Amino acid sequence: MLKTAEFFDFVTSKGVDFSTGVPDSLLKDFCAYVADNSNDIIAANEGACIGIAAGYHLATGKIPLVYMQNSGFGNTINPLTSLTDPDVYSIPMLLMVGWRGRPGVKDEPQHVKMGRINEAMIQSLEIPYCILSKDMAEAQKQIDTAFEFMQKEKAPYILLIEKETFEPYKLQSAKPDTYPMSRERAIEVLLEELNDDDVMVSTTGKTSREVFEVREARNEPHYRDFLCVGNMGHTSQIALGLALGKPDRRVVCLDGDGSFLMHMGSAAIVGDQAPDNLKYILVNNGAHESVGGQPTVGFTTDFKKIAEACNYKSTFTASSEEELKEIMPKFLASSGPSMLEINVKKGSRKDLGRPTIKPVDNKVDFMKNLGN
Ligand SMILES: Cc1ncc(C[n+]2csc(CCOP(=O)(O)OP(=O)(O)O)c2C)c(N)n1
């Protein structure tokens, strides 16, 4: 394994003094180290990282560092082909891509396809890359090669990062929690208020895992919930399509602050389409909690004002269990689209499991429940 500080010091010795990324569970220790020790910006999405890094290079002539999980690699394809590519503006940057779903390594269903095609995708983008060695001397040689290339060709270079490449590092800069309720407790309370006829779309990461487990604990079926395991940032748009396609059913969308921020423009489309049956819940813990708790701008962004500016019909906030219990009936009865922001603390159960039903079976059951 690589010592994170030693690796990062070596990269900075090459003149890197700026990083930007979207956190990744596999790169958790590296992301935490960078967040604590670097001039770092956690971006809204991976494509945005390429934009920020490009701007930094234009401003300083320096080579920036960009990190991400390969789930978000797809978000970079447009700027990598039309901004940084040598055929366009030719902008160098070092990309570190966490390789979930690497063939031969067991991983969750949402990572399998990207893991399998990741190298082929990089090759078709004609971006040189290597699989970062877990041996420091070897890794340093790879970094030397990467910088020689980036300096000469003025183009991006990719380091594919395998599981357990970096030694553990605990995030020091996590902000203290201000709200008493956990996300799981919020889910328990809100599920209590839903009708059997309601359907729900829940976001990527621990939210959907908790929804699954709370339903199990309540001995309730899973066919009312479309549990997103991947597709981070698109939850509200799945809910929009559902709400428009089934105007007679109440559609609840359960999103996270990181997910909402990832494609915030989608809120304007929800507001414009204005389905009355869409009830949007934003569980705000100010963090990318599912992948290590790295901060988002969730607590410095006024999500209710954004919803109002996007023509949502009504907005609500709950910051404790008592408030949530009181507000849920009003929120569900309000004309949509309406938004409920639930402020919660970070954290989840150590023994939190994962949905035991396959995504495709979840889809079939969910569609059957909608009469398809
Ligand atoms: C496009 C994409 N980028 C990154 C990830 C990795 N990832 C999974 S969950 C998550 C954090 C989600 O944060 P938020 O929506 O605030 O929910 P929380 O985990 O805090 O409950 C991230 C970054 C991903 N799955 N997809």
The ligand as an ORCA input file, in Angstrom:
! r2SCAN-3c Opt
* xyz 1 1
  C     -21.452      9.965    -10.757
  C     -21.021      9.447     -9.430
  N     -20.036     10.080     -8.758
  C     -19.638      9.622     -7.539
  C     -20.217      8.523     -6.982
  C     -19.789      7.996     -5.635
  N     -20.797      8.275     -4.615
  C     -21.733      7.379     -4.238
  S     -22.762      7.932     -3.043
  C     -21.948      9.419     -2.991
  C     -22.328     10.484     -1.990
  C     -23.726     10.938     -2.110
  O     -23.901     12.068     -1.283
  P     -25.339     12.549     -0.863
  O     -26.257     12.557     -2.024
  O     -25.177     13.822     -0.105
  O     -25.843     11.399      0.098
  P     -25.220     10.872      1.501
  O     -24.284      9.783      1.157
  O     -24.578     12.030      2.182
  O     -26.423     10.396      2.253
  C     -20.896      9.464     -3.926
  C     -20.004     10.624     -4.131
  C     -21.243      7.892     -7.735
  N     -21.888      6.810     -7.286
  N     -21.602      8.370     -8.942
*
